């Protein structure tokens, strides 16, 4: 469905060009840089609204399409488009990007223009990932995201920021090399970089197996899945608050998005054959990594491990669909699992963003992430405590919050594959409540822990707005997820058809 108006290009290039302009404002005009960058992010958010209002909810086709020759000699095109899955993730990106810029208003006082410019450029590149219909264009945006995030962690991070940024870059860059090899092979075989052409390409069992593992390595690092998750806690601990929020709320979702865009439709037979491996790794993430979170003494590291555990539901819901469709002929359950995975991605964006923002609120006042340095915060920051408890309940999977919806959908779908899989996945409701509520108890409740806690001031209006938007997202998605599921349903149904079809 070709678009007469380049809306997706505007959403990609406005923040990138705005980031470059912010950079040229210079560090001596920090206030102007803050206002200008925030205005660019706000306009980008407003421009994303037509994606929702103009979207045809009944069609699985890529809409708002743009197509231009880019490198004609190799048939590489600047091709963009969005289905319901892309639209949901682009909306999450534009909203979260604005919130992180607002939240960092007073916490960053060095190289301010560079900091805000990095986030705007990162926003444009992430929207590009969710919009690209050409595999090489996708790869360029996919790799390009590493640069601003590498700079954000390495320049404005904590004491071990250089180690964390290099580890982040190496893990994600080396993983994506395997994806590039696979994409080049697909181009040489079919003569096209277009995803639609790759979906229709006939591949034998051996070809599919090698491509499956190439994609698995690239996207598993990004999710991140066990055992290639170890870069994430280091990156979160050392990154500034806004960097942690974007990393958890948006960048981790690109791994799950990659599985949906590449693995499921391109190598459906290998996906069916090796789905057991991804399901096993997902369950290890849900259970084992959740237990690891229980023993953390750093708030950020605990929430980072929590992210790995919760993202296990994304890969579980995605790959459980293969067995449900092919072994049981249960397309409805497969669609439920994939819908649950997508709802979990959006939900985790709100919850993880809110949790890391809450840690940032405390860190700005106490300059400590260690749990032992707190205690009784609710006595001096009652409004903060209200928001934090809501987010903690959502992180625990409380019904009525977004944290329950996606996980419940995946558990129900898993039960129809095998009750033991559902049982193992459901343990997150116990383990997640364990580490989240224990963290909440040690930070908020009881007597005031020390004189530094006693001097804390409650959240200001700017912080209340940011936390309030996250809270609204958590509650709206928890109480009424239907608009989101309706938006994605045609694309999910098409995916179920693609994985049911063999290429052998």
C-alpha positions as CSV (number, residue, x, y, z in Angstrom):
1,X,0.0,0.0,0.0
2,X,2.1,2.9,-1.3
3,X,1.8,6.1,0.6
4,X,1.6,9.5,-1.0
5,X,3.1,11.2,2.1
6,X,6.5,10.1,3.5
7,X,5.3,9.8,7.1
8,X,7.8,7.0,8.0
9,X,10.7,8.9,6.5
10,X,9.7,12.0,8.4
11,X,9.6,10.0,11.7
12,X,13.0,8.6,11.0
13,X,14.9,11.6,9.8
14,X,13.3,14.4,11.9
15,X,14.9,13.2,15.1
16,X,18.2,12.4,13.3
17,X,18.4,15.8,11.8
18,X,17.2,17.4,15.0
19,X,19.9,15.5,16.8
20,X,22.6,16.9,14.5
21,X,21.1,20.4,15.0
22,X,21.2,19.9,18.8
23,X,24.8,19.0,18.5
24,X,25.7,22.2,16.8
25,X,24.1,24.3,19.6
26,X,27.2,23.5,21.6
27,X,27.6,22.8,25.3
28,X,27.7,26.4,26.2
29,X,24.0,26.6,25.4
30,X,22.8,23.7,27.5
31,X,19.4,25.1,28.2
32,X,18.7,25.8,24.6
33,X,19.8,22.2,23.7
34,X,17.4,20.7,26.3
35,X,14.4,22.7,25.0
36,X,15.2,22.2,21.3
37,X,15.8,18.4,21.7
38,X,12.6,18.0,23.8
39,X,10.6,20.0,21.2
40,X,11.9,17.7,18.4
41,X,11.0,14.6,20.4
42,X,7.5,16.1,21.1
43,X,6.9,16.9,17.4
44,X,8.0,13.3,16.5
45,X,5.5,11.9,18.9
46,X,2.8,14.0,17.5
47,X,3.7,13.0,14.0
48,X,3.4,9.3,15.0
49,X,-0.3,9.7,15.8
50,X,-1.4,9.5,12.1
51,X,0.2,6.0,12.1
52,X,-2.6,4.9,14.4
53,X,-5.5,7.1,13.1
54,X,-4.7,6.3,9.4
55,X,-4.0,2.6,9.9
56,X,-6.3,0.0,8.2
57,X,-7.0,-2.3,11.1
58,X,-8.4,-5.0,8.9
59,X,-5.3,-5.4,6.6
60,X,-2.1,-7.4,7.3
61,X,-0.4,-5.5,4.5
62,X,2.5,-3.1,5.0
63,X,1.0,0.4,5.0
64,X,2.5,3.9,4.7
65,X,4.9,2.3,2.2
66,X,7.8,4.1,0.6
67,X,10.1,2.7,-2.0
68,X,13.1,4.4,-3.7
69,X,16.2,3.1,-5.4
70,X,19.2,3.3,-3.1
71,X,22.1,1.1,-4.5
72,X,20.6,0.0,-7.9
73,X,23.7,-2.1,-8.8
74,X,22.9,-4.5,-5.9
75,X,19.1,-4.0,-6.0
76,X,19.2,-2.4,-2.6
77,X,16.2,-0.1,-2.0
78,X,15.2,2.5,0.5
79,X,11.9,0.6,1.3
80,X,9.8,1.4,4.3
81,X,6.4,0.2,5.6
82,X,4.6,-0.7,8.8
83,X,2.1,-3.3,9.9
84,X,0.3,-3.4,13.2
85,X,3.4,-4.8,15.0
86,X,5.6,-2.0,13.6
87,X,3.1,0.7,14.4
88,X,2.8,-0.4,18.1
89,X,6.6,-0.4,18.5
90,X,7.1,2.9,16.7
91,X,4.5,4.5,19.0
92,X,6.3,3.0,22.1
93,X,9.6,4.4,20.7
94,X,8.4,8.0,20.2
95,X,6.6,8.2,23.5
96,X,9.5,6.7,25.5
97,X,12.1,8.9,23.8
98,X,10.2,12.0,24.8
99,X,9.9,10.8,28.4
100,X,13.6,10.1,28.8
101,X,14.6,13.5,27.5
102,X,12.2,15.1,30.0
103,X,13.5,12.9,32.9
104,X,17.1,13.8,32.2
105,X,16.4,17.6,32.4
106,X,18.5,18.2,35.6
107,X,20.5,14.9,36.0
108,X,22.9,15.6,33.1
109,X,25.1,18.7,33.4
110,X,28.1,17.9,31.2
111,X,28.1,17.8,27.4
112,X,24.4,18.4,27.5
113,X,23.9,19.0,23.8
114,X,25.9,15.9,22.9
115,X,23.8,13.8,25.3
116,X,20.4,15.0,23.9
117,X,21.7,14.7,20.3
118,X,22.7,11.1,20.9
119,X,19.2,10.2,22.1
120,X,17.5,11.9,19.2
121,X,19.7,10.1,16.7
122,X,19.1,6.8,18.5
123,X,15.3,7.4,18.3
124,X,15.4,7.9,14.5
125,X,17.5,4.8,14.0
126,X,15.2,2.6,16.1
127,X,12.2,3.8,14.2
128,X,14.1,2.9,11.0
129,X,14.6,-0.7,12.3
130,X,10.8,-1.0,12.9
131,X,10.1,0.4,9.4
132,X,12.6,-1.2,7.1
133,X,11.3,-3.6,4.4
134,X,14.7,-4.0,2.7
135,X,17.1,-6.4,4.6
136,X,20.2,-4.3,4.0
137,X,18.4,-1.1,5.1
138,X,17.3,-3.0,8.2
139,X,20.9,-4.1,8.9
140,X,22.2,-0.5,8.5
141,X,19.7,0.8,11.0
142,X,20.2,-2.2,13.3
143,X,24.0,-1.6,13.4
144,X,23.7,2.2,13.5
145,X,21.8,2.0,16.8
146,X,25.0,0.7,18.5
147,X,26.9,3.9,18.0
148,X,24.8,6.4,20.0
149,X,24.1,3.9,22.7
150,X,27.8,3.1,22.9
151,X,28.5,6.8,23.3
152,X,25.8,7.3,25.9
153,X,27.1,4.5,28.1
154,X,30.8,5.3,27.5
155,X,30.6,9.0,28.1
156,X,27.9,9.5,30.7
157,X,27.9,6.1,32.5
158,X,29.3,5.0,35.8
159,X,32.8,4.2,37.0
160,X,33.1,1.0,34.8
161,X,31.4,2.7,31.8
162,X,34.2,1.9,29.3
163,X,34.1,-1.8,30.1
164,X,30.3,-1.9,30.0
165,X,30.1,0.0,26.7
166,X,32.8,-2.1,25.0
167,X,31.1,-5.3,26.2
168,X,27.7,-4.1,24.9
169,X,29.2,-3.2,21.5
170,X,31.1,-6.4,21.0
171,X,28.3,-8.7,22.0
172,X,25.7,-7.0,19.8
173,X,28.0,-6.3,16.9
174,X,29.5,-9.8,16.7
175,X,26.1,-11.3,17.0
176,X,24.8,-9.3,14.1
177,X,27.6,-10.4,11.8
178,X,25.9,-13.9,11.7
179,X,22.7,-12.2,10.5
180,X,24.6,-10.3,7.8
181,X,26.1,-13.5,6.5
182,X,22.6,-15.0,6.3
183,X,21.2,-12.0,4.6
184,X,24.0,-12.0,2.0
185,X,23.3,-15.7,1.3
186,X,19.6,-15.0,0.8
187,X,20.5,-12.1,-1.6
188,X,22.9,-14.3,-3.6
189,X,20.2,-17.0,-3.8
190,X,17.2,-14.9,-4.7
191,X,18.8,-11.7,-6.1
192,X,16.7,-9.4,-3.9
193,X,17.1,-7.7,-0.5
194,X,13.4,-7.2,-0.1
195,X,11.9,-9.0,2.9
196,X,8.8,-10.0,0.9
197,X,11.0,-11.7,-1.7
198,X,12.9,-13.5,1.0
199,X,9.7,-14.8,2.5
200,X,8.8,-16.5,-0.9
201,X,12.3,-18.0,-1.4
202,X,12.5,-21.8,-1.5
203,X,15.1,-23.1,1.0
204,X,16.1,-26.7,1.7
205,X,16.5,-28.1,5.3
206,X,20.2,-27.5,5.5
207,X,19.9,-23.9,4.3
208,X,17.1,-23.2,6.7
209,X,19.1,-24.7,9.6
210,X,22.2,-22.5,9.0
211,X,20.0,-19.4,8.5
212,X,18.0,-20.2,11.6
213,X,21.1,-20.3,13.8
214,X,22.5,-17.2,12.2
215,X,19.4,-15.3,13.0
216,X,19.2,-16.9,16.5
217,X,22.6,-15.7,17.5
218,X,22.0,-12.2,16.3
219,X,18.6,-11.7,17.8
220,X,19.2,-13.8,21.0
221,X,22.0,-11.3,22.0
222,X,19.7,-8.4,21.4
223,X,16.7,-9.8,23.5
224,X,18.9,-10.9,25.4
225,X,18.4,-14.6,25.9
226,X,20.2,-16.9,28.2
227,X,23.2,-17.5,28.0
228,X,24.2,-14.5,26.0
229,X,22.6,-12.1,28.4
230,X,25.6,-11.2,30.6
231,X,26.3,-7.9,28.8
232,X,22.9,-6.5,29.9
233,X,23.4,-6.1,33.7
234,X,26.7,-4.4,33.1
235,X,25.3,-2.0,30.5
236,X,22.3,-1.2,32.8
237,X,24.4,-0.6,35.9
238,X,26.8,1.7,34.2
239,X,24.4,3.5,31.8
240,X,22.8,6.8,32.9
241,X,19.1,6.5,33.8
242,X,17.8,7.6,30.4
243,X,20.1,5.1,28.7
244,X,18.8,2.2,30.9
245,X,15.2,3.2,30.1
246,X,15.8,3.2,26.3
247,X,17.8,0.1,26.4
248,X,15.2,-1.9,28.4
249,X,12.0,-0.3,26.9
250,X,13.0,-0.2,23.2
251,X,16.3,-1.8,22.2
252,X,15.6,-5.2,23.8
253,X,12.4,-5.4,21.8
254,X,14.4,-5.3,18.5
255,X,15.6,-8.9,19.2
256,X,12.0,-10.1,19.5
257,X,11.0,-8.0,16.5
258,X,13.8,-9.6,14.5
259,X,12.6,-13.1,15.2
260,X,9.1,-12.1,14.0
261,X,10.4,-10.4,10.8
262,X,13.1,-12.8,9.8
263,X,13.1,-16.2,11.6
264,X,9.4,-17.1,11.5
265,X,8.6,-16.3,7.9
266,X,12.0,-17.0,6.2
267,X,12.9,-20.4,7.9
268,X,9.6,-21.9,9.1
269,X,10.7,-25.5,8.9
270,X,14.0,-25.0,10.8
271,X,12.0,-22.9,13.3
272,X,9.7,-25.8,13.9
273,X,12.6,-28.3,14.2
274,X,14.6,-26.2,16.6
275,X,11.8,-24.4,18.5
276,X,12.4,-26.8,21.5
277,X,15.9,-25.2,21.9
278,X,14.5,-21.6,22.1
279,X,11.7,-22.7,24.4
280,X,14.2,-24.4,26.7
281,X,16.4,-21.3,26.8
282,X,13.4,-19.1,27.4
283,X,12.3,-21.2,30.4
284,X,15.8,-21.0,31.8
285,X,15.6,-17.2,31.5
286,X,12.2,-17.1,33.1
287,X,13.2,-19.3,36.1
288,X,17.0,-19.3,36.6
289,X,17.6,-15.6,35.8
290,X,14.7,-14.7,38.0
291,X,16.4,-16.5,40.8
292,X,19.6,-14.7,40.1
293,X,17.7,-11.4,40.5
294,X,16.7,-12.4,44.0
295,X,20.3,-12.2,45.3
296,X,21.3,-8.8,43.8
297,X,22.2,-5.9,46.1
298,X,22.2,-3.2,43.3
299,X,18.7,-1.9,42.3
300,X,19.6,-1.5,38.7
301,X,21.2,-4.9,38.4
302,X,18.1,-6.5,40.0
303,X,15.8,-4.8,37.5
304,X,18.2,-5.8,34.6
305,X,18.0,-9.5,35.5
306,X,14.3,-9.0,35.9
307,X,14.2,-7.8,32.3
308,X,15.9,-10.9,31.0
309,X,13.4,-13.0,32.9
310,X,10.4,-11.2,31.6
311,X,11.7,-11.1,28.0
312,X,11.8,-14.9,28.2
313,X,8.1,-14.7,27.7
314,X,8.5,-13.0,24.4
315,X,10.7,-15.7,22.9
316,X,8.5,-18.4,24.5
317,X,5.3,-17.1,23.1
318,X,6.9,-16.6,19.7
319,X,8.4,-20.1,19.3
320,X,5.7,-22.1,21.1
321,X,3.5,-21.2,18.0
322,X,5.5,-23.6,15.8
323,X,4.5,-26.7,17.7
324,X,0.9,-25.5,18.2
325,X,0.4,-25.0,14.5
326,X,2.3,-27.9,13.0
327,X,2.0,-30.6,15.7
328,X,-1.5,-29.8,17.0
329,X,-3.1,-27.8,14.2
330,X,-4.1,-25.3,16.7
331,X,-3.8,-22.0,14.9
332,X,-5.9,-20.1,17.5
333,X,-3.5,-21.0,20.3
334,X,-0.5,-20.1,18.2
335,X,-1.9,-16.7,17.5
336,X,-2.6,-16.3,21.2
337,X,1.0,-17.1,22.1
338,X,2.3,-14.6,19.5
339,X,-0.2,-12.0,20.6
340,X,1.0,-12.6,24.2
341,X,4.6,-12.1,23.1
342,X,3.8,-8.8,21.5
343,X,1.7,-7.5,24.3
344,X,4.6,-8.5,26.7
345,X,7.0,-6.5,24.6
346,X,4.9,-3.3,24.8
347,X,4.1,-4.0,28.5
348,X,7.7,-4.5,29.4
349,X,8.5,-1.2,27.7
350,X,6.2,0.6,30.1
351,X,7.2,-1.4,33.2
352,X,10.9,-1.5,32.7
353,X,11.0,2.1,31.7
354,X,9.1,3.0,34.8
355,X,11.2,0.9,37.1
356,X,14.5,2.3,35.8
357,X,13.1,5.9,35.9
358,X,12.1,5.3,39.6
359,X,15.7,4.1,40.4
360,X,16.9,7.3,38.6
361,X,14.7,9.5,40.8
362,X,16.3,8.0,43.9
363,X,19.8,8.0,42.5
364,X,19.5,11.7,41.6
365,X,18.9,12.4,45.3
366,X,21.1,9.9,47.1
367,X,23.7,9.0,44.4
368,X,23.5,5.4,45.4
369,X,21.9,2.3,43.8
370,X,22.7,0.0,46.7
371,X,19.6,-1.3,48.3
372,X,21.2,-1.3,51.8
373,X,21.5,2.5,51.6
374,X,17.7,2.9,51.7
375,X,14.8,2.1,53.9
376,X,11.6,3.9,54.9
377,X,11.6,6.0,51.7
378,X,7.7,6.0,51.8
379,X,7.8,8.1,55.0
380,X,9.5,11.0,53.2
381,X,8.5,10.5,49.6
382,X,4.8,9.3,49.7
383,X,3.9,10.2,46.1
384,X,7.0,8.5,44.8
385,X,6.0,5.4,46.9
386,X,2.5,5.4,45.2
387,X,4.0,5.2,41.7
388,X,6.7,2.7,42.7
389,X,4.3,0.3,44.3
390,X,2.1,0.3,41.2
391,X,5.1,-0.5,39.0
392,X,6.3,-3.1,41.4
393,X,2.9,-4.8,41.3
394,X,2.9,-4.7,37.5
395,X,6.4,-6.2,37.5
396,X,5.1,-9.0,39.7
397,X,2.3,-9.7,37.2
398,X,-0.7,-8.4,39.2
399,X,-4.0,-8.7,37.3
400,X,-5.2,-5.3,36.3
401,X,-1.8,-4.2,35.2
402,X,0.0,-4.7,31.9
403,X,2.4,-7.1,33.4
404,X,-0.3,-9.8,33.8
405,X,-1.8,-9.7,30.3
406,X,1.0,-10.8,28.1
407,X,2.4,-13.4,30.5
408,X,-1.1,-14.9,31.0
409,X,-1.7,-15.1,27.3
410,X,1.7,-16.9,26.8
411,X,1.0,-19.3,29.7
412,X,-2.4,-20.2,28.3
413,X,-0.9,-20.9,24.9
414,X,1.9,-22.9,26.4
415,X,-0.5,-25.1,28.4
416,X,-2.0,-26.2,25.1
417,X,1.5,-27.3,24.0
418,X,2.4,-29.0,27.2
419,X,1.3,-28.4,30.8
420,X,4.9,-28.6,32.1
421,X,5.9,-25.8,29.9
422,X,3.1,-23.7,31.2
423,X,3.9,-24.6,34.8
424,X,7.6,-23.6,34.4
425,X,6.6,-20.3,32.8
426,X,4.0,-19.6,35.6
427,X,6.7,-19.8,38.2
428,X,7.6,-16.3,37.2
429,X,4.5,-15.1,39.1
430,X,6.1,-16.4,42.3
431,X,9.8,-15.6,41.6
432,X,9.0,-12.2,40.1
433,X,6.8,-11.3,43.1
434,X,9.6,-12.5,45.3
435,X,12.4,-10.3,44.1
436,X,10.2,-7.3,43.3
437,X,8.3,-7.2,46.6
438,X,11.5,-7.9,48.6
439,X,13.1,-4.9,46.8
440,X,10.1,-2.8,47.5
441,X,10.1,-3.8,51.2
442,X,13.8,-2.9,51.7
443,X,13.5,0.5,49.9
444,X,10.1,1.9,50.9
445,X,8.8,0.3,54.1
446,X,9.9,0.4,57.7
447,X,11.5,3.2,59.7
448,X,13.6,5.8,57.9
449,X,16.9,4.1,57.2
450,X,19.4,6.9,57.8
451,X,19.8,10.7,57.8
452,X,20.3,10.8,54.0
453,X,16.9,9.1,53.5
454,X,15.3,11.5,56.0
455,X,16.5,14.5,53.9
456,X,14.9,13.2,50.7
457,X,12.4,15.4,48.9
458,X,9.3,13.9,47.1
459,X,9.0,13.9,43.3
460,X,8.6,17.3,41.6
461,X,6.1,18.1,38.8
462,X,8.4,17.0,36.0
463,X,9.1,13.6,37.5
464,X,5.4,13.2,38.3
465,X,4.5,13.7,34.6
466,X,7.0,11.1,33.5
467,X,6.0,8.5,36.1
468,X,2.3,9.4,35.5
469,X,2.5,8.6,31.8
470,X,4.2,5.3,32.5
471,X,1.5,4.5,35.1
472,X,-1.2,5.4,32.6
473,X,0.3,3.0,30.1
474,X,0.6,0.2,32.7
475,X,-3.0,0.6,33.8
476,X,-4.6,1.1,30.4
477,X,-2.9,-1.9,28.8
478,X,-3.7,-3.9,31.9
479,X,-7.4,-3.1,32.0
480,X,-8.2,-2.8,28.3
481,X,-5.6,-4.4,26.0
482,X,-8.1,-4.9,23.1
483,X,-7.0,-1.8,21.0
484,X,-3.5,-3.1,21.0
485,X,-4.4,-6.7,20.2
486,X,-6.8,-5.6,17.5
487,X,-4.0,-3.4,16.0
488,X,-1.7,-6.4,15.7
489,X,-4.1,-9.2,15.0
490,X,-4.0,-9.2,11.1
491,X,-0.2,-9.3,11.2
492,X,-0.2,-12.1,13.8
493,X,-2.7,-14.1,11.7
494,X,-0.5,-13.7,8.7
495,X,2.5,-14.9,10.7
496,X,0.5,-18.0,11.8
497,X,-0.2,-18.8,8.1
498,X,3.5,-18.3,7.2
499,X,4.8,-20.7,9.9
500,X,2.2,-23.3,9.0
501,X,3.6,-23.4,5.4
502,X,6.6,-25.5,4.5
503,X,9.4,-24.5,2.1
504,X,10.7,-28.0,1.7
